[in-house]
Amino acid sequence: MISRLPHTPRRSITLLAPDADAADRGERGGAKDKTRNKTPAGDPLDKIATKLGVTREQVEEVYEIEREELRLIVTPAKLDASHKVGTEQVALLLAAGRQAAELADNTESKAIRDVVDDYGKADSNFGKIISGMGQYFSLATEKSKNRPVRVRRSAFAAAGELVKSLTTTP
């Protein structure tokens, strides 16, 4: 299990809205748009809490959504000191949070890397670390610096446990 996590990064992940022109044409989105072509009902933080099996208060200690951007706001000191485990924690929290909020179908690995860098957990083996998280992620077959990462069902439970371990709210 991945333990420990926190920090307020300078970067955040933009939760892309579906392409308006594509929606007008009845399409699911632009060719490169991997977001869902619907406006989710309900608050994204409530959706994250429900999907991860934690309280709204716990979610608010880890995530923030502002102007359609999901940010991790947990402090770096709460993350594991190891770069490998810290990278896994950030990747799991970020990808699971975005997909639990139903605002994205996947998370680009470059977006994960940017947040990992902001948390000071950058590791030269980033690609291997993400590839080694197959129990949590379904990865695109092409190997690139921006592989799409899709969360598996098991990742939501693991992310929920991680959120619980990082927060002060019972």
C-alpha positions as a Python dict, from the first residue, in 0.01 Angstrom:
ca = {
    (1, 'M'): (0, 0, 0),
    (2, 'I'): (113, 351, -69),
    (3, 'S'): (139, 545, 254),
    (4, 'R'): (183, 914, 332),
    (5, 'L'): (124, 1228, 116),
    (6, 'P'): (78, 1622, 128),
    (7, 'H'): (169, 1974, -6),
    (8, 'T'): (32, 2266, -199),
    (9, 'P'): (196, 2250, -540),
    (10, 'R'): (246, 2551, -761),
    (11, 'R'): (94, 2365, -1051),
    (12, 'S'): (-246, 2216, -1083),
    (13, 'I'): (-423, 1998, -1331),
    (14, 'T'): (-680, 2168, -1548),
    (15, 'L'): (-999, 1970, -1569),
    (16, 'L'): (-1082, 2027, -1931),
    (17, 'A'): (-1438, 2102, -2026),
    (18, 'P'): (-1564, 1923, -2337),
    (19, 'D'): (-1507, 2110, -2661),
    (20, 'A'): (-1815, 2332, -2706),
    (21, 'D'): (-1803, 2313, -3087),
    (22, 'A'): (-1781, 1934, -3074),
    (23, 'A'): (-2078, 1925, -2839),
    (24, 'D'): (-2277, 2139, -3083),
    (25, 'R'): (-2195, 1888, -3357),
    (26, 'G'): (-2309, 1602, -3134),
    (27, 'E'): (-1956, 1465, -3093),
    (28, 'R'): (-1799, 1343, -2768),
    (29, 'G'): (-1528, 1606, -2788),
    (30, 'G'): (-1236, 1710, -3002),
    (31, 'A'): (-994, 1453, -3138),
    (32, 'K'): (-750, 1510, -2853),
    (33, 'D'): (-1014, 1575, -2588),
    (34, 'K'): (-1026, 1285, -2341),
    (35, 'T'): (-1287, 1441, -2113),
    (36, 'R'): (-1645, 1329, -2090),
    (37, 'N'): (-1902, 1521, -2289),
    (38, 'K'): (-2133, 1589, -2001),
    (39, 'T'): (-2157, 1819, -1707),
    (40, 'P'): (-2154, 1601, -1398),
    (41, 'A'): (-2439, 1654, -1157),
    (42, 'G'): (-2323, 1740, -808),
    (43, 'D'): (-2014, 1883, -657),
    (44, 'P'): (-1681, 1729, -771),
    (45, 'L'): (-1547, 1714, -414),
    (46, 'D'): (-1859, 1525, -303),
    (47, 'K'): (-1807, 1281, -591),
    (48, 'I'): (-1447, 1228, -486),
    (49, 'A'): (-1554, 1164, -126),
    (50, 'T'): (-1816, 912, -235),
    (51, 'K'): (-1591, 728, -479),
    (52, 'L'): (-1296, 710, -236),
    (53, 'G'): (-1512, 620, 63),
    (54, 'V'): (-1401, 915, 276),
    (55, 'T'): (-1570, 1222, 422),
    (56, 'R'): (-1605, 1554, 243),
    (57, 'E'): (-1389, 1709, 517),
    (58, 'Q'): (-1108, 1462, 445),
    (59, 'V'): (-1129, 1539, 74),
    (60, 'E'): (-1103, 1912, 148),
    (61, 'E'): (-773, 1849, 331),
    (62, 'V'): (-624, 1688, 20),
    (63, 'Y'): (-797, 1841, -284),
    (64, 'E'): (-915, 2176, -405),
    (65, 'I'): (-1112, 2258, -717),
    (66, 'E'): (-1097, 2614, -835),
    (67, 'R'): (-1187, 2741, -1182),
    (68, 'E'): (-1227, 2385, -1305),
    (69, 'E'): (-881, 2284, -1186),
    (70, 'L'): (-811, 1999, -946),
    (71, 'R'): (-517, 2063, -717),
    (72, 'L'): (-356, 1857, -448),
    (73, 'I'): (-324, 2077, -141),
    (74, 'V'): (-181, 1827, 104),
    (75, 'T'): (156, 1939, 238),
    (76, 'P'): (473, 1766, 110),
    (77, 'A'): (574, 1681, 467),
    (78, 'K'): (282, 1438, 488),
    (79, 'L'): (410, 1245, 185),
    (80, 'D'): (657, 966, 217),
    (81, 'A'): (1018, 1089, 222),
    (82, 'S'): (1115, 838, -48),
    (83, 'H'): (1095, 982, -398),
    (84, 'K'): (958, 654, -535),
    (85, 'V'): (677, 621, -282),
    (86, 'G'): (607, 995, -291),
    (87, 'T'): (571, 977, -668),
    (88, 'E'): (331, 684, -634),
    (89, 'Q'): (126, 874, -377),
    (90, 'V'): (96, 1187, -590),
    (91, 'A'): (13, 984, -902),
    (92, 'L'): (-254, 784, -721),
    (93, 'L'): (-415, 1085, -555),
    (94, 'L'): (-413, 1296, -868),
    (95, 'A'): (-540, 1038, -1115),
    (96, 'A'): (-800, 892, -876),
    (97, 'G'): (-920, 1239, -777),
    (98, 'R'): (-967, 1357, -1134),
    (99, 'Q'): (-1150, 1044, -1239),
    (100, 'A'): (-1356, 1016, -920),
    (101, 'A'): (-1481, 1371, -980),
    (102, 'E'): (-1595, 1247, -1324),
    (103, 'L'): (-1425, 1536, -1494),
    (104, 'A'): (-1173, 1332, -1694),
    (105, 'D'): (-1146, 981, -1834),
    (106, 'N'): (-770, 971, -1782),
    (107, 'T'): (-473, 1172, -1664),
    (108, 'E'): (-173, 1242, -1882),
    (109, 'S'): (152, 1122, -1728),
    (110, 'K'): (311, 1461, -1801),
    (111, 'A'): (51, 1625, -1577),
    (112, 'I'): (138, 1380, -1300),
    (113, 'R'): (510, 1446, -1350),
    (114, 'D'): (455, 1823, -1322),
    (115, 'V'): (281, 1785, -986),
    (116, 'V'): (542, 1533, -865),
    (117, 'D'): (810, 1789, -953),
    (118, 'D'): (625, 2058, -758),
    (119, 'Y'): (612, 1829, -457),
    (120, 'G'): (989, 1778, -476),
    (121, 'K'): (948, 1404, -540),
    (122, 'A'): (1092, 1399, -891),
    (123, 'D'): (1278, 1079, -969),
    (124, 'S'): (1480, 990, -1278),
    (125, 'N'): (1283, 664, -1291),
    (126, 'F'): (943, 835, -1318),
    (127, 'G'): (833, 627, -1618),
    (128, 'K'): (927, 300, -1448),
    (129, 'I'): (749, 404, -1129),
    (130, 'I'): (425, 481, -1316),
    (131, 'S'): (457, 162, -1524),
    (132, 'G'): (504, -33, -1201),
    (133, 'M'): (166, 87, -1073),
    (134, 'G'): (-25, -157, -1293),
    (135, 'Q'): (-237, -273, -1002),
    (136, 'Y'): (-383, 82, -992),
    (137, 'F'): (-345, 211, -1347),
    (138, 'S'): (-429, 98, -1694),
    (139, 'L'): (-164, 251, -1917),
    (140, 'A'): (-175, 322, -2288),
    (141, 'T'): (38, 75, -2480),
    (142, 'E'): (255, 337, -2648),
    (143, 'K'): (551, 443, -2440),
    (144, 'S'): (582, 819, -2444),
    (145, 'K'): (648, 1099, -2201),
    (146, 'N'): (277, 1176, -2198),
    (147, 'R'): (105, 837, -2169),
    (148, 'P'): (-259, 849, -2065),
    (149, 'V'): (-317, 689, -1724),
    (150, 'R'): (-659, 545, -1646),
    (151, 'V'): (-746, 447, -1292),
    (152, 'R'): (-850, 89, -1216),
    (153, 'R'): (-1122, 18, -961),
    (154, 'S'): (-865, -89, -700),
    (155, 'A'): (-705, 256, -715),
    (156, 'F'): (-1009, 428, -569),
    (157, 'A'): (-997, 216, -253),
    (158, 'A'): (-619, 266, -223),
    (159, 'A'): (-656, 641, -275),
    (160, 'G'): (-927, 648, -8),
    (161, 'E'): (-697, 475, 240),
    (162, 'L'): (-420, 718, 151),
    (163, 'V'): (-649, 1019, 203),
    (164, 'K'): (-746, 879, 545),
    (165, 'S'): (-380, 839, 641),
    (166, 'L'): (-297, 1195, 535),
    (167, 'T'): (-579, 1379, 705),
    (168, 'T'): (-655, 1483, 1058),
    (169, 'T'): (-1032, 1457, 1021),
    (170, 'P'): (-1161, 1119, 1141),
}
